[in-house]
Amino acid sequence: MFDAKIRPLIDPPLNAIGARLAKAGITANMLTFAGLAIGLGGAVAIAFGQFAIGFALILANRLLDGLDGAIARVNGPTQLGGYFDIVADFAFYVSIPVGFGIVNAANTMAALVLTASFVLTGVSFLAFAVIAAQRGEETAAHGKKSFFYSAGLAEGTETVLVLSVMALFPAYFVPLAYGFAALCVLTVFQRSAQALVQFKG
């Protein structure tokens, strides 16, 4: 929901850093995999009750995710890079609820529901992208991407915000998880309605 609005604010500094990293020989895929390792480390930290470390690693993961895109804009996005990026994103997203489910058995049901909602949102996102690509449709609302990026109520900005709040206030994980899961489901309905209009013909 907010991704397109904050992009004009965060892209200039990210692009400047990305240009320097690209000049130094750092590739987008290097940062994608480094970010994935750090993000999964955040989930492990949460699973062991180290919430402050988990929060720091969540933020570090998102920073590297932004920088891999900045490097890709310098060198030119690739289909393989786009594949790695989306797989790494969703692997990170689902790992955090798993960490909360491990650290406290009382979180298990909410963690399962949130993980399921992430999977459902991801399926709708990728299915939309596949069909849009087959139809030759493009959008630049979220910057230049290697695939069609369909907007929704629950996007990257909202997801990282909620995951960060969970890490900062772990006692509120259950209501936050159910609330965001509901927003994810609404996003699926929203995207499905968009598909009905956009893919009608």
C-alpha positions in Angstrom: 0.0 0.0 0.0 2.8 2.4 0.9 5.6 1.0 -1.3 5.0 3.3 -4.3 4.8 6.3 -1.9 8.1 5.8 -0.1 10.1 4.7 -3.2 10.8 8.3 -4.2 12.2 9.0 -0.7 14.4 5.9 -0.4 15.5 5.3 -4.0 18.0 8.3 -4.3 20.2 7.3 -1.3 19.9 3.6 -2.2 20.8 4.3 -5.8 23.9 6.3 -4.8 25.2 3.5 -2.5 24.2 0.9 -5.1 26.2 2.7 -7.8 29.3 2.6 -5.6 28.9 -1.0 -4.7 28.4 -2.0 -8.3 31.6 -0.1 -9.2 33.4 -2.1 -6.5 32.3 -5.3 -8.2 29.5 -6.2 -5.8 26.6 -7.9 -7.6 22.9 -7.8 -6.9 22.8 -11.5 -6.3 25.6 -11.3 -3.7 23.5 -9.0 -1.7 20.4 -11.0 -2.2 21.9 -14.1 -0.7 23.7 -12.1 2.0 20.4 -10.5 2.9 18.6 -13.9 3.0 21.3 -15.3 5.3 20.9 -12.3 7.6 17.1 -12.5 7.5 17.1 -16.2 8.4 19.5 -15.4 11.2 16.9 -12.9 12.5 14.4 -15.7 12.6 16.8 -18.0 14.5 17.5 -15.2 16.9 13.8 -14.8 17.6 13.4 -18.5 18.0 16.0 -18.3 20.8 14.3 -15.3 22.4 16.9 -12.8 21.2 14.3 -10.3 20.0 16.6 -7.2 19.9 19.0 -9.1 17.7 16.1 -10.3 15.6 14.9 -6.8 15.1 18.4 -5.6 14.0 18.7 -8.4 11.5 15.2 -7.8 10.1 16.3 -4.2 9.4 19.6 -5.3 7.9 17.8 -7.8 5.7 15.6 -5.0 4.3 18.5 -2.7 3.8 20.3 -5.3 1.7 17.1 -6.0 -0.2 16.9 -2.4 -1.1 20.6 -2.3 -2.1 20.4 -5.4 -4.3 17.7 -3.6 -6.3 19.8 -0.5 -6.5 22.7 -2.5 -7.9 20.3 -4.2 -10.4 19.2 -0.8 -11.6 22.8 0.1 -12.3 23.8 -3.1 -14.0 20.4 -3.9 -15.5 17.9 -6.3 -13.9 18.0 -9.9 -15.0 15.4 -12.6 -14.9 17.6 -14.8 -12.7 18.1 -12.0 -10.3 14.4 -11.3 -10.1 13.8 -15.0 -9.4 16.4 -15.1 -6.6 15.0 -11.8 -5.1 11.4 -12.9 -4.8 12.3 -16.4 -3.5 14.6 -14.7 -0.9 11.9 -12.2 0.1 9.3 -14.9 0.8 11.7 -17.2 2.5 12.5 -14.4 4.9 8.9 -13.4 5.4 7.7 -16.8 6.4 10.8 -17.5 8.6 10.0 -14.8 11.1 6.6 -16.2 12.1 8.2 -19.6 12.3 10.7 -18.2 14.8 7.9 -16.8 16.9 6.1 -20.1 16.8 9.3 -21.9 18.1 10.1 -19.5 20.9 6.7 -19.8 22.5 4.1 -22.6 22.0 1.3 -20.0 22.7 2.3 -18.4 19.4 2.0 -21.5 17.3 -1.5 -21.1 16.0 -1.1 -17.4 15.1 2.3 -18.2 13.5 0.7 -20.9 11.3 -2.2 -18.6 10.3 0.3 -15.7 9.4 2.6 -18.1 7.5 -0.4 -19.4 5.5 -1.5 -15.9 4.7 2.0 -15.0 3.5 1.9 -18.1 1.2 -1.5 -17.2 -0.1 -0.5 -13.6 -0.7 2.7 -14.8 -2.5 0.7 -17.1 -4.7 -1.7 -14.4 -5.8 1.2 -12.0 -6.4 3.2 -14.5 -8.5 0.1 -15.8 -10.4 -0.8 -12.2 -11.3 2.8 -11.5 -12.4 2.8 -14.6 -14.7 -0.4 -13.8 -16.4 0.5 -10.1 -16.8 3.8 -11.2 -18.4 2.0 -13.5 -20.8 -0.2 -10.6 -21.8 2.8 -8.3 -22.3 1.7 -5.9 -19.6 4.1 -3.8 -17.7 4.1 -1.3 -14.8 6.7 1.1 -13.3 4.6 2.1 -10.2 7.1 0.3 -8.0 10.2 1.1 -10.0 11.8 -1.0 -12.8 11.2 -4.7 -11.9 12.1 -7.9 -13.7 8.5 -9.0 -13.3 5.0 -7.4 -13.0 4.6 -6.0 -9.5 0.9 -5.8 -8.5 0.0 -3.4 -5.7 -2.0 -4.4 -2.6 -2.9 -3.5 0.9 -0.1 -5.6 2.4 3.1 -4.9 0.5 6.8 -4.9 1.6 6.6 -1.7 3.6 3.7 -2.9 5.7 5.2 -6.4 6.1 8.6 -5.2 7.4 6.8 -2.7 9.7 4.7 -5.4 11.3 7.6 -7.8 11.6 9.7 -5.1 13.2 6.9 -4.3 15.7 6.6 -8.0 16.5 10.3 -8.2 17.3 10.1 -5.0 19.4 7.0 -6.1 21.3 7.0 -9.9 21.2 4.2 -10.1 23.9 1.8 -8.7 21.2 2.7 -11.2 18.5 -0.6 -13.1 18.5 -2.9 -10.1 17.9 -0.5 -8.6 15.5 -0.2 -11.9 13.6 -4.0 -12.3 13.3 -4.5 -8.7 12.3 -1.8 -8.8 9.6 -3.0 -12.1 8.4 -6.5 -10.6 7.9 -4.9 -7.7 5.9 -3.0 -10.3 3.7 -6.3 -12.1 3.0 -7.9 -8.8 2.1 -5.0 -8.2 -0.3 -5.7 -11.5 -2.0 -9.3 -10.4 -2.6 -8.2 -7.0 -3.8 -5.7 -8.5 -6.2 -8.3 -11.0 -7.4 -10.7 -8.1 -8.1 -8.0 -6.4 -10.0 -7.4 -9.5 -12.0 -11.1 -9.7 -12.9 -10.9 -6.3 -14.4 -7.4 -6.4 -15.9 -7.5 -9.9 -17.3 -11.1 -9.8 -18.5 -10.5 -9.8 -22.2 
